[in-house]
Amino acid sequence: MNQIKNKIPKFKNEDEEREFWATHDTTDYLDNFEPIDLQFPSLKPTTKTISIRLPESMINQLKRLANKRDVPYQSLLKILLGEKLKEESISL
């Protein structure tokens, strides 16, 4: 477990925290020899480009549906695939 040397104050906002750390040394607050468990919930998952061949009629349907929903058709395809994968994994 991390050894906290001094108590880190609660900050009202990011500007206050930024100002604090600009004038304080982190080594006064944390033991750098112990790992810190960090979580980044706002990070987007890594994506990978793939190539897939679909019938032209299917692509046209997808584009029409995407246009109705006012989203790019490739984004809609990801949404639909994600929903189907979730549905299939629940039934396994």
Contacts in CASP RR format, 6 or more apart in sequence:
PFRMAT RR
TARGET T0000
AUTHOR 0000-0000-0000
METHOD contacts of the structure
MODEL  1
MNQIKNKIPKFKNEDEEREFWATHDTTDYLDNFEPIDLQFPSLKPTTKTI
SIRLPESMINQLKRLANKRDVPYQSLLKILLGEKLKEESISL
1 34 0 8 1.000
2 30 0 8 1.000
2 31 0 8 1.000
2 34 0 8 1.000
2 35 0 8 1.000
2 36 0 8 1.000
3 30 0 8 1.000
3 31 0 8 1.000
3 34 0 8 1.000
4 29 0 8 1.000
4 30 0 8 1.000
4 31 0 8 1.000
5 27 0 8 1.000
5 28 0 8 1.000
5 29 0 8 1.000
5 30 0 8 1.000
5 31 0 8 1.000
6 28 0 8 1.000
6 29 0 8 1.000
7 29 0 8 1.000
8 29 0 8 1.000
9 20 0 8 1.000
11 17 0 8 1.000
11 20 0 8 1.000
26 32 0 8 1.000
30 36 0 8 1.000
54 62 0 8 1.000
59 73 0 8 1.000
62 73 0 8 1.000
62 76 0 8 1.000
62 77 0 8 1.000
63 73 0 8 1.000
65 73 0 8 1.000
65 76 0 8 1.000
66 72 0 8 1.000
66 73 0 8 1.000
66 75 0 8 1.000
66 76 0 8 1.000
67 73 0 8 1.000
69 76 0 8 1.000
71 79 0 8 1.000
END
